[in-house]
């Protein structure tokens, strides 16, 4: 599965943060990309994709709805690979069941049902999250190394009202069960807190807290301490598709930063930004641990240092006049 020339793949939720980078890198590698978006007529969702190198010749936009069974059938027909990225990201949902859990779980199953009907699909690469890994109830201390064998416990998520975490945990669980029952070759990518430059014109959920910091938040908003660059996440998806021996789950974390380390790094990078002295209540920055990079690096992934990622993130936000 190496190289993209004359290969057709599909990316779901293509207008999103990670997916936009994935589309860009796939086009660069010569792939033809069928991209699903909720509204192909909304320039905010599509213009940045249509401007990518190779888009004119090899990018095809389709309308598809995660909650509509069969709406991906025609998109996947003729595709060798499916990258399923579309899933709601919302850390303050009013109705978690309807806004997060149902679209994540049912949406994933609808995508996989379509894959099961189409004989051309050789591999599915699912975007899960470190959210589906670390909330296992096991202690997170500086001597702990989290790896792909860790699985978040739905009971722990519910007890702590971590609805986004629960949605990713349940969606990945359902995906593995369906894939095994239906003989689908699936690989799951587990990124931490994704940052780095934007391609899309709108601010996404993981960069919003960083913007709040710049704008003078009194305490650091909810930011998960395990960092990864959006470009590395997109690249890892392609490596997982192209490497025949790739299998199972892959944690994607360059580094876990303690709150004090994060503030120190931010002050070095941006001396003109006035940073708060404390993080918010019940903040995940309270825990410090390590995440294994062994499996991700075995794919050939070279991680971008978090210093570079943060610098590029803020330059990107500044260039878009979001400050």
N, C-alpha and C positions, 0 to 999 in steps of 0.2 A: 504493500500500500504506500509506496514512496512516491513523492512528487505529484503535482496536481494536474499535469497536462492531460486534457481530454477527460478528466474525471468530474462527475457532477455530485455535489453534496448539498445538504440542506441545513440551514441555520434557523431555528425558531426564535421568535422575539428579537429579530435582527436589528431593530433600532435602538436596543438598550446599550448600556455602557460596555460590558464585556463583549457582547455579540457584535457590536460595531467594529471593535478591534479584530475580532475573529474573522469577520467578512473581509476586512482590509487585508489581513495576512493571507487568507485563502486566495483572494484575487491575485495578490503578489506572487503566490506560488503556482499560479496557472489554473486553479480550479474554476469550474463554472458553479455558481452559487444560486440555489433557489432559496430565497429569503422570505420568511413569513413575518408580516407586520399586521397589527390590528386594523390599521387604516392606510392603505397605499396612497390615498389622496391627500394625506396630511403632510405638507412639506416639512414640518418640524420633525416628523418621524423618518422621512425618506431622503430629504435633500442631501444630507451629509453622506449618505450611502451612495447615491447616484453620482456624486462628485469623485468617488474613489477611482484610482487608476485601475483600468480594466473593467469597470462597472458597465460601461456602455456595451461592451461585447459579451460579458459573461455573468452579469448579475440580473436575476429575474425576481421581481417582487410579487408576492402573493398575499392575498387576504386570508387569514385563518383565525379561528377562535378556539382557544384551549378547551373550552367547556362544550364544544360541539363535536360529538363523536363523528369521525369520518372526514372532518374538514381538512385533515393533512394527507389524505390518501393520494390525491393527484400531485401534491408537492413532492412526495417521496418517490413516486414512480420514476424509475430510471436513476435514482440516487444511490451511490455506493455507501455514503456515510450520512448519518443524521446527528447534528449537534443540537441537543435539546437544552436551550438556555432559558427560554421564556418561563418566568415564574414571578409572582408578585414579591416585591421587596418593600415592606412597610413595617416600621418599628413601633407604630402607634395606632394600629387598626382598632376601630370601634367595634366591629363585628368580625373577630378573628376567623370564625368558621367560614363565613361567606367571602371575606376579603382575602384571606391568606390560605387557610388549610384546604378548602375545597378546590380552588384553582390550582394549587400546587400539586395535590394528590391526583385529582381527576384529570387535570391537564396533562400530567406526566403519563398517566395510564392511557389517555386518548392518543397521545403521540406514539406510545409503544404499540397500541392496538393497530395503528396505521402501519407502523414498521413491520408488524407480524404479517400483514396482508401483502407486503411488497417484497418480491423475491430478490430485487436488485440490492437491497440494503445489506451490507456486509458487517457494519459495526455502528453502534450507537454510542456517542460520548455524551454523558449526562453531566450537567453542571449542578453539583450538590453544593456543600458548604462545610467549613469547619464547624459551623453551628450543629451539624449532624454528627459531630465527632466528640467534642470536649465536654458536653453536658451529661456525663455518664454517672455523676454522683461520686466518682473517684476524686480524691483531693488533687488540687493543682498547686504544686509547690516547686521551688527552684530546682529540685533534683529530679523532677518528673519529666520524662520524654514521652510526649503524646505521639502515637503513630496511627496507621490505618486500621489497626485492630480495635480501636476505641469506637464505641457507638453511643450516641446520646440516648438517654432513657426518657421516653415520652412522659413517664410519671414525674420525673424531675422537672421537665419543661413545663408541664401543666401546673405543678405546685408553685413554681416561680413565675407563672403567667408569662412565660417566654414564648409567645405565639408564633413569631417568625421562626424561631429555632425549632418549634414543634412542627411547623409546616414543612421545613426542609428535611427533618428527621423522618416524618411519616412518608413524604414523597419518595425519598431514597429507598426506604424499606419496601414500599409498594413496587418500585421500579425493579429492585433485585428479585422480588418474588415473581413478578410477571415475566421478567426476562428469562429466569430459570425455567419456568413452566412452559415458555413458548420458544425456547432455544434461540434467544436473541443474544448476540455477542455484544455485551455492554461494558463500558468502562466509566467509572465515576470520578470526576475531578472535584476536589474539596478545597476551594480557596478560602483564605482568611479574610481580613478586612481589605477589600480591593481599593487601591488608589492609583494615581498616575494621571496622565493627561486625558482630557475628554475629546471624543470625536463628535458626539451628539451635541446639539445646541442647548439642551436643558440640563439642569443640575440633577444628579442622581443621588439616591439615598445615602450612599457611603461617603460622598464628598460633602454633603450638606453640613455635617458636624464640623468639618475642617474650615468651611466658610464661616460658620458661627464663631469659631475661635478667632479668626482674623478680624471679625467684626466686633470683637470685644466681649465674648461670652464670659459670665462671671465664674463659671466652673466649666471644666472640659465636658462637652456633651458626650452622649453614648458613643464611644469608639472602642471597638474590640482590639485587644493589644497585639494580635498576630497579623503582621502586615505582609501584603504581596502586591506586586505591580500588575496592573491590568494587562500590560503587554505580555508579561510572563504567563498569565492565566490563559490568554488567547493562544499563545505559542504552545503551551502544555496540551491544550485540547487537540491541536493539529498533530503534535508528536504522538499522542495517545491513539489517534486514528491511524497514523502512518506506520507505527511500529507493530508488526504482527504479533509480537510476544506481549504487548501491553494487556493487562488484565486487572480486574478488581478496582481498588480505590487508590487515589493519589492525593496526599495532603500537599497543598500549595501554600507554603508560608516561608517567606525569606527570613523573618526574625520576629520574636516576641519582645516587645518593648515594655518595660515597667514604666509607670507614670512619670517617675523622675527622669528616666532615660529619654522618654518622649519629649518632655518639656526642655531638657538640656539640648537635645538635637534640634528642636524647633527654634530655640534661642540662637543657636549657632548659625542655622540656615537663614533665619529671618529676624535679625536683631531689632528691626523697627516694629515688630509686632508685640503688643502688650499681652502677655499670656497670663491666664489665671493661675493661682497657686494651688488650687485643689481640683480634684475631679468630682463629678456629680455623685449623688447617693447610689448605693448598691452598684458601684462601678466595676466592670470586669477588669479594669486596670489593677484592681487590688491583688489579682493573682499573677504570679510570675512562673513560667514553666518553659519547656522547650518543645519544639515540634520537629519530628524527624524529616529530613529532606532527602533521605536515601532513595526512596522509590521514585520520587520526582526526578532526581538527578540521574537515575538509571535510564530514564527516557531520553536523556541528553539535554535536559533543561538546565540552563545557566541562569540563576536568579539575579535580578537587578537589585543592588544594595538599596535599603530603605531610604538612605540619604538622597540618592538620585531620584527615587520615586517621589518623595515629598517635595523636592525642589521642582521637579517637572509638573507635579500636581498644581502647585501654587502659580507657577508661570502660566499654566494653561487657564486657570481660573482668572488670572489677571488679564490675559489676552482676550478673554471673553467679556471683560468689563463686569465680572460678577462681584468684584469687591465693593 
